[in-house]
């Protein structure tokens, strides 16, 4: 590479570092969510559903290993089958699921209250599951960024205050969910801080 093209390339890198690509608008975040029909799921029976109004955003983890290369769509189909057939729940217990690449999938319709194996009442909670067992592994950057995007979207859409962003273990003494390595981002205020910044960046009408 000659001097002049090399200099131009270096300057382009500096420009990109100084002017990062704009973040997705929250409307774009919502449009990017993979709907149930796209991962092969089926809708829940509305006659069995408990309707809710969202007041909280609550973080969960899968609680099991999720190996790289695992098909998230197949995982979701299996989770839906297990939730209905074994647990006799309305549907997948969570409203949104985040995979290893930070993709966000629709689970249970958010108008319907979620389910839990523990003693807390999830009525009014938007439930987010991040795949993996965070007692054993660390969440990756794509997952953390996706949690922030999704929490910001939900906070704006439903008027949820930052004080009502929490996790499963904040409402139950029967679980370590979402795992120590993910919970610390809840406990130290990371998610609330990042959500506040993300909401501040949002332009009116977006």
Secondary structure per residue as TSV (DSSP state, phi and psi in degrees):
chain	resnum	aa	ss	phi	psi
A	1	X	-	360.0	127.9
A	2	X	-	-72.2	170.0
A	3	X	H	-60.3	-46.1
A	4	X	H	-66.5	-48.9
A	5	X	H	-61.0	-36.4
A	6	X	H	-63.9	-40.9
A	7	X	H	-64.5	-42.1
A	8	X	H	-62.7	-40.8
A	9	X	H	-63.6	-43.8
A	10	X	H	-62.8	-42.0
A	11	X	H	-64.9	-35.9
A	12	X	H	-65.5	-36.9
A	13	X	H	-65.5	-42.2
A	14	X	H	-63.5	-39.6
A	15	X	H	-63.9	-43.7
A	16	X	H	-63.7	-38.5
A	17	X	H	-67.1	-37.3
A	18	X	H	-79.4	-24.6
A	19	X	S	-128.8	76.1
A	20	X	-	-63.2	156.5
A	21	X	-	-60.1	140.0
A	22	X	-	-62.4	146.2
A	23	X	-	-68.2	153.7
A	24	X	-	-56.6	139.4
A	25	X	-	-67.7	159.8
A	26	X	H	-67.0	-28.7
A	27	X	H	-64.5	-38.3
A	28	X	H	-69.0	-37.4
A	29	X	H	-58.8	-45.9
A	30	X	H	-63.3	-41.1
A	31	X	H	-67.4	-24.2
A	32	X	H	-82.4	-10.2
A	33	X	S	-66.2	130.6
A	34	X	B	-77.4	117.0
A	35	X	-	-75.0	164.0
A	36	X	G	-53.9	-46.7
A	37	X	G	-64.4	-25.1
A	38	X	G	-77.3	-24.7
A	39	X	T	-98.9	5.9
A	40	X	T	92.2	14.4
A	41	X	-	-85.0	174.1
A	42	X	-	-123.9	149.1
A	43	X	-	-68.9	152.6
A	44	X	-	-76.2	159.9
A	45	X	-	-78.3	110.5
A	46	X	G	-64.3	-21.0
A	47	X	G	-67.6	-24.0
A	48	X	G	-95.2	-6.6
A	49	X	-	-81.3	145.1
A	50	X	-	-97.4	113.6
A	51	X	B	-70.5	152.4
A	52	X	-	-146.7	160.4
A	53	X	-	-114.9	127.6
A	54	X	-	-72.9	126.0
A	55	X	-	-127.4	-15.5
A	56	X	E	-136.4	155.6
A	57	X	E	-121.8	121.6
A	58	X	E	-129.5	127.6
A	59	X	E	-96.4	136.5
A	60	X	E	-129.1	165.1
A	61	X	E	-121.1	167.6
A	62	X	-	-65.3	-39.6
A	63	X	-	83.9	6.0
A	64	X	S	-135.4	157.1
A	65	X	-	-62.7	143.0
A	66	X	-	-129.6	100.2
A	67	X	-	-76.6	143.7
A	68	X	T	-53.5	138.5
A	69	X	T	95.4	-12.7
A	70	X	-	-66.1	136.0
A	71	X	-	-78.4	111.3
A	72	X	H	-64.3	-30.5
A	73	X	H	-68.1	-40.4
A	74	X	H	-65.5	-41.6
A	75	X	H	-56.8	-44.4
A	76	X	H	-66.6	-39.7
A	77	X	H	-62.9	-42.3
A	78	X	H	-65.1	-39.8
A	79	X	H	-64.8	-39.3
A	80	X	H	-65.8	-42.2
A	81	X	H	-62.7	-45.1
A	82	X	H	-64.3	-43.4
A	83	X	H	-60.7	-41.3
A	84	X	H	-82.8	-44.3
A	85	X	H	-80.1	-40.0
A	86	X	T	-93.1	-45.9
A	87	X	S	-88.0	-16.7
A	88	X	-	60.2	33.8
A	89	X	-	-85.5	166.7
A	90	X	S	-59.6	-39.4
A	91	X	S	-170.9	-173.0
A	92	X	-	-46.5	135.4
A	93	X	S	-69.9	-20.5
A	94	X	-	-101.9	152.2
A	95	X	S	-86.0	-27.5
A	96	X	E	-142.0	145.0
A	97	X	E	-129.2	134.9
A	98	X	E	-113.5	126.2
A	99	X	-	-91.3	-172.8
A	100	X	T	-66.9	-25.0
A	101	X	T	-93.4	5.0
A	102	X	-	81.9	11.9
A	103	X	-	-75.2	143.5
A	104	X	E	-110.0	129.0
A	105	X	E	-115.8	141.5
A	106	X	E	-74.6	135.7
A	107	X	-	-110.9	-115.6
A	108	X	S	-67.0	143.8
A	109	X	-	-57.8	131.0
A	110	X	T	-67.0	-18.2
A	111	X	T	-68.1	-15.0
A	112	X	B	-107.4	133.2
A	113	X	-	-60.3	144.3
A	114	X	-	-78.6	-174.3
A	115	X	-	-127.7	161.9
A	116	X	-	-151.7	151.8
A	117	X	S	-85.4	-2.7
A	118	X	S	-113.0	-172.9
A	119	X	S	-85.8	-5.1
A	120	X	S	-81.0	155.5
A	121	X	-	-96.5	111.3
A	122	X	-	-83.0	8.4
A	123	X	T	-59.7	127.2
A	124	X	T	90.8	-3.6
A	125	X	E	-99.1	130.6
A	126	X	E	-84.2	114.3
A	127	X	E	-97.8	125.2
A	128	X	E	-114.2	126.2
A	129	X	E	-109.7	133.9
A	130	X	E	-108.1	127.2
A	131	X	S	-68.6	145.5
A	132	X	S	117.3	168.0
A	133	X	-	-112.0	104.8
A	134	X	T	-89.8	14.3
A	135	X	T	-80.0	-20.7
A	136	X	T	-114.1	-31.8
A	137	X	S	-128.5	167.4
A	138	X	-	-93.8	143.1
A	139	X	-	-66.2	144.7
A	140	X	-	-90.0	171.7
A	141	X	H	-62.5	-39.1
A	142	X	H	-60.9	-40.3
A	143	X	H	-68.0	-44.3
A	144	X	H	-62.0	-43.5
A	145	X	H	-65.0	-38.0
A	146	X	H	-66.3	-38.5
A	147	X	H	-59.5	-44.6
A	148	X	H	-62.2	-47.9
A	149	X	H	-58.4	-45.8
A	150	X	H	-69.6	-42.7
A	151	X	H	-61.7	-40.5
A	152	X	H	-64.2	-42.9
A	153	X	H	-58.9	-48.3
A	154	X	H	-67.3	-39.7
A	155	X	H	-61.2	-43.0
A	156	X	H	-69.9	-46.5
A	157	X	H	-65.6	-37.4
A	158	X	H	-110.7	4.3
A	159	X	T	66.6	35.1
A	160	X	-	-82.6	129.4
A	161	X	-	-75.0	156.3
A	162	X	G	-59.8	-30.4
A	163	X	G	-65.5	-15.8
A	164	X	G	-104.9	21.3
A	165	X	E	-97.8	117.9
A	166	X	E	-152.3	-162.6
A	167	X	E	-137.1	170.8
A	168	X	G	-53.2	-47.0
A	169	X	G	-68.8	-15.2
A	170	X	G	-73.8	-14.6
A	171	X	T	-116.0	-3.6
A	172	X	-	-141.4	141.0
A	173	X	S	-95.0	3.2
A	174	X	S	-101.7	8.8
A	175	X	-	-148.2	155.8
A	176	X	-	-102.8	1.3
A	177	X	T	-56.8	131.8
A	178	X	T	-95.8	29.5
A	179	X	-	85.5	145.1
A	180	X	H	-57.8	-37.9
A	181	X	H	-75.5	-19.3
A	182	X	H	-98.7	-33.0
A	183	X	H	-62.3	-31.6
A	184	X	H	-62.3	-26.0
A	185	X	H	-74.1	-22.0
A	186	X	H	-81.5	-47.5
A	187	X	H	-64.4	-38.6
A	188	X	T	-88.7	3.4
A	189	X	S	85.2	6.1
A	190	X	H	-55.4	-51.0
A	191	X	H	-65.2	-42.3
A	192	X	H	-62.1	-41.8
A	193	X	H	-64.3	-47.2
A	194	X	H	-66.7	-37.3
A	195	X	H	-64.9	-42.3
A	196	X	H	-60.0	-42.9
A	197	X	H	-64.9	-41.3
A	198	X	H	-65.0	-39.7
A	199	X	H	-67.5	-35.5
A	200	X	H	-67.5	-28.1
A	201	X	H	-77.6	-19.3
A	202	X	-	-68.8	130.5
A	203	X	-	-80.3	148.2
A	204	X	T	-55.0	134.6
A	205	X	T	89.3	-8.5
A	206	X	-	-85.2	360.0
